[in-house]
């Protein structure tokens, strides 16, 4: 892919105020509250683009289990933990806080599908319906045991510096197939996760590629996105005002040498106008047949998973689906109760999503990724004020070894890659760093992760920085 130079310019607040004041509806969403963006001449930055080579996947769905689910309680069974339960395990553990004895999983595991993939009882529906579609990576590793940097590493490829998110890189490389919807949508019910909008930022990439946040807690499509329907204007009048605004902006742009940021604002205004009909339809799950809605379940997670399929079906390139604001999977105490509850909220919906994609012939071209920012320790966390309320029934953060899985999009189904040690603490064989995961994802989309670059501040940047290898064993 050719390099693109970043433009620089000032933020023109009055024009955004004009948009908001006169009811251009989705303008605030399309612009995402950030000033910098880019458009190339009259061509939308989100126009469909060809990857460097033929890719198996055309879209990505990232199911983010916010807070760090426990690998030994979900997709990485460890019989040795039962044997050593309540005893000191024969490993030297480097943990963030003081830990105690081994804590066996309170959940049973069963083998599912022709592959015999082992899955915890709390994800039984995923196991029953999807085991032979899952490519489980049990040897993931990150860099630090803290939420903020690990979230940024998983979402943006760097744990310290503000870099473009994975979704931004994907839409930068591929554009989107539907010019009436954003290319990158991030749904998080109830507010923002930790690190907030940094998780779907465009960084130094043009702002047109940033994620568009949607609070998916509401059932009413008109409440899901603020100002989706203009209150004071008919569409014909709105179109007239938008055309007039474009004339003013075009004149302003000509006088200033076709400033890239202003070009992007023109594009975002148009996108906002077009989205008012398309987005309302995409987010309205009541238009689905009853049996489909029942398959997903009439729950928050069920609705947002169904919305996700509808968005991808309409050409949205990257959809991130968060399991709640804050850190719901961060179970320092009461792990048995909380993990069972959390898995129960999304088990049926995840199984339905993968099943539905497969039924529609979409799974082969849609890469689904499940996981959190890290995993949890196989030993119990000792009581400490501010983390576990004095209880001894939870697990601490663990970045040395954890599990993610992928499905569809050209990965091996019913496959397990790598392993942790006998107790599930650290990656032991076929280790996969987050950079390797990103390199593999880009490969499945048709990109060489070393060639998908953007020139900024005098050097070429990429999602994987100077790291990352494609994990061939994951590819079908």
Secondary structure, DSSP 8 states (H G I E B T S, - for coil): ------------HHHHHHHHHTT-STHHHHHTT------BTTB-TTS----SS--S-SEEEEEE-TT---GGGTT---HHHHHTTTS--SS----SS-EEEE---SS-EEEETTTTEEEEGGGHHHHHHHGGGEEEEEEEE-S-S-HHHHHHHHHHS-SSS----HHHHHHHHH--S-TTS-SEEEEETTS-BTTGGGGG--TTS-GGGS-EEE-TT-SSHHHHSTTSS-SS--HHHHHHHHHHHHHHHHHHHHHTT--HHHHHHHHHHHHHHHHHHHHHHHT-GGGS-HHHHHHH-SSHHHHHHHHHHHHHHTT-SEEEEES-SB-TT--SS-HHHHHHHHHHHHHHHHHHHHHHHHHTT-GGGEEEEEE-S-EE-SEEE---TTTSTT-SS---EE-SSEEEEEESTTB-TTEEE-EE-TTSSSEEES-EEHHHHHHHHHHHTT--TTT--EEETTEEE-TTTT-----GGGB-
